[in-house]
Amino acid sequence: MAPLPKSNRREFLIKAGLFASIPFLHRFDVEAAEHILQTSEAGKNSLKVLTCNIRVDLPEDAEKGLGWKDRRLSCLHVIKKQQADLIGFQEVLRGQFLDLKESLPDYFAFGFDGPEMDKFKEGYHGIAKNPIFFSKKRFELLTAGGYWLSETPLQAGSLSWGSARARNASWVRLLDKKTNKEIRLINLHLDHVSNEAKEKQMDVVLREAAQYQEDFVQILTGDFNVGMDSKVYENVLGAGWEDCFVPRNDGQSRKGSNSSHDGQSRNDGQTNNDGNSSDDGQISNNGQSRKYGQYGHDGQRIEGTTNGFKPINDPRQAKAKKIDFIFIKGPVKASSSQIIKDKLGEVYASDHYFVNAVVNYS
């Protein structure tokens, strides 16, 4: 037999090699296809949620090089890296809101404007807002609103129960265009001084949310200014909400366990402020401390979400509590949640660490 031409010989060898590897390729293709299908389906049925206390823009911070202009790029860097579907912001003033809107054009922004903000065009006058940003590509806005955490929730800037600040909640009802499911996100910031105010402000939110059917998906984000050993936290769980940071496991009760975490409660009846931030979440807790578990998803240690612009190894960070939370209610389950300690260089985004969660439809 005459030898094959070089081109035909090369083609023959290539085909021979391919035929020899068919069993492997077939297995690989099936596995790859299954993985792609699962990944696609998982992406369709999951939501990434982010809660971000960005700290109000204060002149005294600017004097120390910690103002919004100093932190803006770091804040946006951390947020963009997360690629979240839903974001709940706290401590937002007008200039910050406009910066966020301009820098996050793929998101619809809701919840800043109101008569109380029209009164003051700049500066901090004891009121900051809690706007919600959501992906324009993924969601359609169905309806939205807001209310004040007081005895007169429709009166802008109203205070009750000794609250040091006028506190508010924003909410949106959205259609998830990927799944055709409706969901609701509530975003809040509780008072940082009065325990009575924190509990009653939380009651306002829980009563409002309880109007929805049990199978309606609701997500609750915010700076709660309390730790996991507080009455507020217990009341949220008691109302049927679940903390995304603590995984369901071994049938463990969602209302607590005997495991310890690094936050220590105080029993002196006083609000404690160790200087970590203006809203450091160190609360009094008369009675037995309610421990919830030392580790969250993926073995991440439950630790404080305030940093006071101090280095990670600063002793004050070790004393801080987790006061920023993402809760869920309805036919959903959290598959992961993290405290985000990213920075841009050495610049903190805020005096709070942001928190994320991946939430899956059941």
N, C-alpha and C positions, 0 to 999 in steps of 0.2 A: 504494500500500500504506500502510495506516495505520501510524503510528510505534509501535514497541514500547513497552509500559509500562516505567517506570524499572526495576522489579525484574527484568523479563525481559531488558531491555537489559544490565543489570549481569551477569546470569547468562550471557547470550550472549557478552559480552566476556571473561568469565572462562574460559568453555569454549573460546573461540577461542584465547586465550592458551595454554591447556593443550595444545590440539591442536598448536599451532605448536611447542611445546617437547617434544613426545613423543620425537623422536629423542634429544635431550639427556637427558631424564628416563630413558629406557630404558637408555641407556649408563651413566648415573649409578647407577641401581638395580642393574644387573648388577655394576658395579664395587664398589658399596657392599656388596652381598650377598657377593661374593667376599671382600672384605676382612673382613667380619664372620665369615664361615666360617673364613677362614685364622686370624684372631685367636683365635676360639674353639678351633680345633684346636690352635693353638700353645700356648694356655693349658693345654689338657688334657695336652699332651705335654711341658710344661716344668715345672721345679721351681725355686723360688728358695731358695738356701741362704745362710746367714749364719754367720760365725764371729766370736765376740765375746769377747775377753779383757777382762773388766770391772774388773780389778785388785781384789785382796783389800781388805777393809775394815780399814785399819791406823790405830791411834791417832796415829802420827806424821804420817800424811796429814791426819787430822782437825785436828791442831794448825795445819796450814798452810791450812786451808779446802779441802782436797782429798779429804776422807773420803767414804765412800759416801753419807752424808746430804746432802753438798754436791753430789754428782754424780748421785744417783739419778734425778732428773727428767730431766736431760740424757741419761742412758743410756737411759731408757725412751722418750724422745722419738725418739732416733736409731733404736732398734730397731723401734718401731711404724711409723715412716715407711717402713721397708723392706718391710713386709708379706710377710715370708718364710714359706715353707712349713716349713722346717727350720732350726733354730738350734743351733749348738754353742757352749756357754759354757765359759770357763776362768776359774780363780781365783775360785771362788764359795764363800763361807762361808754359814753357816746363815741369818743375817738377810738376806743378799742373795738367797738362794734363795727364802725366803718372800716377799720383796718382788716378785721376778720372777713367782712363781706367782700372787700376788694381782693383779698389774698386767697379766698376760697370760693372762686366763681362757680364751681361745680355743685355748690350747696345752696339750697334755699334757706334764708335766714328769717326767723320769726321770734317775736317776743320781747323786743326792746322798747318799741315806741309806746308812749302813753302820756297822759296829761302831766303826770309827775315828772317826766323827763323833758317835756316841752318847756317847763318852767325854767329849767337850767340848761343852757346850751353847752356848758363845759364845766369841768371840775366835779368834785365829789361832794355831795350835799347830804350824805347819810343814806342815799338810796342807790343801789346798783341792781342791775337786772340780770335775769337768767334766761338768755335767749337759747333757742334750739336751732341747730343746723341739720338739714337732712339732704341726702343725695337727690339731685334733680332727676338724674337718670333712672334711679331705682324707684322713687316714690312719687305719688300724686297726692297733693294736699286736698283732703276732704273737708276738714274744718279745723279750727284752732281757737284757743282762748287763753285767758290768764285770770288769776285772782290773787288777792292779798291774804296773807296768813294772819288773819285777825278776826274779830267778832263782826266786822263789817267788810267782808271780802271783796265787795264791789267798789269800795271807796279807795281811790288811789292813794298810796302812801300811808295807809292806816296802820296803827299800832295797837296792840292789846297785850295783856298779861305780863307787863313789864319788859317787853321786848326792847332791846337796845337799838334795833334798827327796824325799819319797815321792811318786812320780808314778803316775798311773792313766789308764785309758781306759774310756770308757762306750760302749756300742753298743746300737742298736735295730734290729730287723727289722720292717718295716712293709709293709702292703698299701695301695697307692695306689688309693683307691676311684674315682678318675677314670678310671684306665686298667686296673685289675685286675692291675697289675704289682707284684711284690715288690721292695723295695729295702732296702738296709742302710746305716746311717750309723754311723761310728766317730768319736769325738771324744776328743782327747788333749791333753796338755801335757807336753812333754819338759823334761828338766832344763836349768837355765840356766848351769851351771858346767862340768861334766865332759863333754868331747867323747866320751870312751869311753862314758859313761852314755847320752848322746844317741843314739849309734849303736846300742848294744845294746838300749836301750828301743825304738827304732824297729824293730829286728829282731823283737822280740816281737810287735809289731803286724802287721808284714808277714807273718810266719809264720802268725799266727792267721787273717788275712784270706785267705791263699793257699789255705785249705781249701775255699773256695767255688769253684763252677764259673766259668769264664771269662765266661759270658754272664749272670752274676748281677750286677746293678747294685750297686756299692758307692761310697759317698762318704766321704771322710776329711777332717775339719776339725780345726783346732787351732792352738795356739801351739807351733811347732816349735823355737823358740829357735836357729835357724840360718838363714843366708841361702841364696841360690840357688847359691852357689859352694862348698857344703859336701858332705861325704861322705854325710850323711844325705839330703840332697835328691837326690843322684845315685842312692842306693840305692832311694829311693821310685820314681823314674822307671824304674830298672832292673827293678823288680818289676812293671812294667806299668801303673803309675798315671800319670795325666796331670794336670798343673797347670792348673787352670781359668783362671788369669790370663793364660796365654800361649797365643794362638790357634794352631791348626794352620794352616800356610800353606806353599804351594809345596813340599810334600813335605819340609819341614825336619825334621830329626831332633828328636824330643822329648827327646833326651838332651843337647842343648846346641847352641850355635852360636858363632861367633867375634865376634858383636856384644857390645858392652860394656853394662853397666848401672852405676848410680851407686854401688853398694856395692863397696868395696875390701876384698879379703881380707887377712889378716895372715899372716905367715910366721914369727912368732917363737915359735910353739908355746904361746902363752899366750892364755887367755880375756881378752877386752878388755871393759871396762865403762866407757863414756864418760859415764855418769850419766843417760842417756835414760830408763832404767827399771831395776828390779831384774832384769828378764829382757830385756836389750836386744839379744841375738842377735848381738853382735860376736864372731866365733869365729876360732880359728886355723885355717889351711888350708895345711898343708905341701904344697908342690907347686904346680903350675900352677893358677891360678884358673879355675874352670869358668864361663864367661859364658853367659848364656842368651838375652839379647835385651833391647833397651832399651825397647820398647813392648809393651803388652798389647793387649787388645781395645779397639776404638774409639780407638786411638792414645793410650791412657792410659799415661803414663810409669811404669815400674816404679820404685818408690821405697819408702822405709822405712815400716813400719807401727807404729813406736813414736814417741811425741811427747814423753815426759817432762814433760807438762803445760807445754811451752814453746811460744811462738808459732811459727807455721808458718815464718817467716823466720829462726828461730834456727839458727845454724850446726850445732848438734848434730843437728837434724832432717835436715840434708843428709847427715850421716854415717851415719844409721840405715839398717838393711837391712830388706827385706821378710821377716818371720819368721812371719807369720800366713798360712796357706794353706788352700785347698780343693782337694783332689785327687779324681779320679774314676776308676773302673775299670769295664769292662763296656761294653755297648751304649748308651752315652750320649756326648754331646758338649756342651761348654760354648759358649754363644753370646755370653756377656758376663761380665765380672767387673770389680769396681771396689773401690778403697780408699776407704772412706767417711770423709770429713773433716768431716761435719756436727757442729754443736754446738748447744746451746741457749743463746742469747746468747753469752757468752764462756766458758761452762763446758764443759770437755771431759767426755765420757762416761767416759773412761778414759785411762791413759797409753799405750794402744794405740788405733790406728784399727781399726775393724771392717772386714771384707772380705765382699763378697757375690759370688755367681755365679748365673747362670741356666743351668741344665743341661737339655738336651733329650734325650728318649729317641730312640734311633736307629730 
